[in-house]
Amino acid sequence: MPDMPNTPVTVNQNIRPLNTKINEKGNLEISGCDTVDLVEKYGTPLYVMDEVTLRTIAREYKEAFKDYKKVNMMYASKALMTAQIAKILHSEGFGFDVVSGGEIYTVNKAGVNMEMTTFNGNNKTTDELLLALELGVGRVSVDNFLELSLLNEVAKSFDKVQKVLLRITPGIECHTHEYIQTGHLDSKFGFDLVQIDEAIELILKEFTNLEITGLHAHIGSQIFETKVYYDEIGVLLREMKRINDKFDLNLNEINMGGGLGITYMESDCPPSVYTIADVIKKSIKDHCEMYDIDEPVLFIEPGRSIVGTAGVTLYTVGSSKQVPNGRKYVAVDGGMADNPRPSMYGAKYEAVIANGKKEEKMQKVTIAGRFCESGDILIKDIELNSPEAGDVLCVFNTGAYGYSMSSNYNRVLKPKMILVNNSQSDIIVKRETYEQLVQNDCLL
């Protein structure tokens, strides 16, 4: 595959949201909203989502694929799912990859056209499948033999034929963390290539309430490589050609997942949206010519690259500890419950003191969370402007997998989330209350 030409910088290649600056007070400002004022108004920890950044990356994806007419943009909801986020992305023409009953319920409540959803996941429950078909989910990406049987029975109970994609493991490994690799052969997801024919025979002969329309694969997350996308398309089209010839079918859909990386640190160099679009379109062209087949309907499922850069988290600095001849720990009022990624797999972030100070006096410190775990460290050895109790810390690129993976560990309340745009801020997720925290508890 030849190298792609240089392409414009896209949002996923930025560390900070668009329209981020230091204002006349010396404070960090996002889309006209002073972050110190936001903290005074809403408290901390506080998730902040920038609407301009979110809509810009969505439009960059649409623009990058505009000359491929048979493409469907499907936001990977697991990265961040709230009703308002779904409403915004739906207004930008996105459908949704959903992986649970909760995500299905949320996008439906947001007014999404459910035909524009694909239900994915490796162990869907009967109740979730019932909900999916009741609400009219467009496609179910079937992951295993048990699910084929369950889904067929559910579809039969609704007296309908449900469109399905067959999720396969293409045998492609990308250089990312092992926890977020999904396309290699030793994976919990999907049918191995040697199992595909058996699954199709079951659909054609026994599970007649299912209609297979194509293949689905996903190779991982936080991907910086481009050739893996080229190779993945090749596997999908090769298998589709083989299946159509062997079973006299007319499959014409491929869902290639998502996984494009974002810039968490200055050293990160993810490709632009335009670069991967060029790679994907070239692979489709090359392999369609190779196999003498028509261009397929393409589904692509970006998640992290859509919401990651648009989000920051604001904390208030609290206590600190200087270890003799060692690190200085600076604690904030959040941590692993609102962002478990550093504790789970060593994720790294950039951050700044958001409130202006009279002089710049940089110190190397380690940002510790407030939770009762030694491993609750948000950022190790970062240079910050002399952090003190009461300062506001802004951690960048937390839009993806912060709120969506948050917990009530130590019975701490989940944070509020706001949306900022044009000097305005609005609450899109309320801060949890203690009464909500205990509402499902039962006293005997």
Secondary structure, 3 states (H helix, E strand, C coil): CCCCCCCCCCHHHCCCCCCEEECCCCCEEECCEEHHHHHHHHCCCEEEEEHHHHHHHHHHHHHHCCCCCCEEEEEEHHHCCCHHHHHHHHHCCCEEEECCHHHHHHHHHCCCCHHHEEECCCCCCHHHHHHHHHHCCCEEEECCHHHHHHHHHHHHHCCCCEEEEEEECCCCCCCCCHHHECCCCCCCCCECHHHHHHHHHHHHHCCCCEEEEEEECCCECCECCCHHHHHHHHHHHHHHHHHHHHHCCCCCEEECCCCECCCCCCCCCCCCHHHHHHHHHHHHHHHHHHHCCCCCEEEECCCHHHHCCCEEEEEEEEEEEECCCCCEEEEECCCCCCCCHHHHHCCCCCEEECCCCCCCCEEEEEEECCCCCCCCEEEEEEEEECCCCCCEEEEECCCCCCHHHCCCHHHCCCCEEEEEECCEEEEEECCCCHHHHHCCCCCC
